[in-house]
């Protein structure tokens, strides 16, 4: 299953309603689970307010999740597609 690293920042609306963040995160988790995936969320200091590690069935399902999340207006995200160490090693071993 594809993996993604999602770097997130709260918008003005999102930080104003920060007390709702746990519910919003749970809603996101449920959406990802309905698509057959799972996520871990970490709150962070620094440039980003949180980091999510998401494993989900396809790029399309990830896109749907990110569009839905962004449309709520509480966060803005930057997303990186990631490969596990073993998947990357398999690809690297095929280099000539």
N, C-alpha and C positions, 0 to 999 in steps of 0.2 A: 504494500500500500504506500502511496506517496506520502512524504513528510514535508511539513512547512514550518518555518519559523515566522511568527507574526509579531512585529514590533508595533506597539500601540501608544498613542498619545490621546489623552482626553481633550475634547474640545471645550470651549467655554461652557456649553450646555452640560457636557459630561461631568465637569468638575463641580458645577453648580449643584448637580444632582448626584454627587458622589455617594450619598447614603444608599442610593439605588443600585450601586455597582454590583454587589453580590447577587442580586436578582438578575441583573442584565447578563452577568457571567454565566449564571445557571441556565438562562434562556439560550445562550450561545452554545453551551455544552450540550443541551438537549437537541438543538438543531444539528450539531455535528454527529451526535449519537444516532439520530434518525437517518443520517446519510451513511451510517455504518462505520463512523470514525470515533476517535477519542482525542481528548486534549488535556494538556496540563497548562496552568496559568501561573505565572510568577509576577508579583508586583516588583518594580525595580526603582532604584534611584537613578538620577542622571537624565539623559536626553529623552528616554522613553519611560512611560508610566507603568507599562507591563510588557511581558513577553509571553506569547502563547506558543506551545509546541503542539502541532496538530498532525494527526495521522488520519487521513480520510481517503475514501475510495478513488477519487479522481480529481484532476485539475478542475473539471466542470463543477463538481460538488464544492470544492474549495472556493471557486469564483462565486457561486450562488451564496455561500455563507458570508463571504466578505462584502458582497454587494448589499445583502440584507443588513449586516452589521453596520456598514457605513451609512446606509439610508436612515438609520435611527438617529443619527446626528450627534452621538455621544463620544465617538472615537474616530480617529484617523489612523490608518495602518500603513505599514510597509511590510511586504511579504516576500520571503525568500523560500524558494523551493530547496529542499535539503535531501541528501542521500545518506543512508546509514554508512558506516565505515565499511561494512562487508559488501554492500552494493557498489560502492565506489571502487573498492579494491578489485571486484570482479570486472568492472569496466576498464579500470586502469591496466589490468593484466592482459587485456585484449589489444592494447596499443602495440604498434609495430615500430 
